[in-house]
Amino acid sequence: DRDTSGCLMIARKRAALKALHGSMLAQKIDKQYLALVRGRWAKGRGTINAPLLKRTVASGERVVRADASGKSAITHYQIEESFAAATLMRVTLETGRTHQIRVHSQLAGHPLAGDSKYGDELFNGQLREVGLNRMFLHAATLRFRHPLSGKQVTVEAPLPEELTKVLARLRAVQ
């Protein structure tokens, strides 16, 4: 998603690209995100296993929904911090489908903060008041084997200042 901050994997050579793509298909790349969602998530950790179906509408926009005829999509989540009306989650993808975190969060009844496509407009408006002007989804960590050397690589990206400030404001109003 273009509105997601954080780690981004880019290959400089075609051989590395093919190897990384193979690792992604084999689910050998650990991808962890931080996401702020609406409401208080009930369980501390869990898994959402709901197939996703992607389609493109006439305007060219991609729309994804949970559908039994879709591709397998598995999302693991863990509560990082709870607020009065929101929960900060650490999300780990077992699969990497288009809009997976966004659709699974919506399906669980906890849409992502700032998500204009799958989110809750009232909740988004409340968060704009504490300074959130984008979707709160951040690719925090990537772990994978280097395609050429085979060494374990871990890449981490700190939460951007704009999102850190939103969390500080949410803590202040509790």
PyMOL commands that set and color helices and strands:
alter all, ss='L'
color gray80, all
select helices_A, chain A and resi 14-25+100-107+121-128+161-172
alter helices_A, ss='H'
color red, helices_A
select strands_A, chain A and resi 5-6+30-38+45-49+52-56+62-66+74-82+86-93+137-145+152-156
alter strands_A, ss='S'
color yellow, strands_A
deselect
rebuild
show_as cartoon
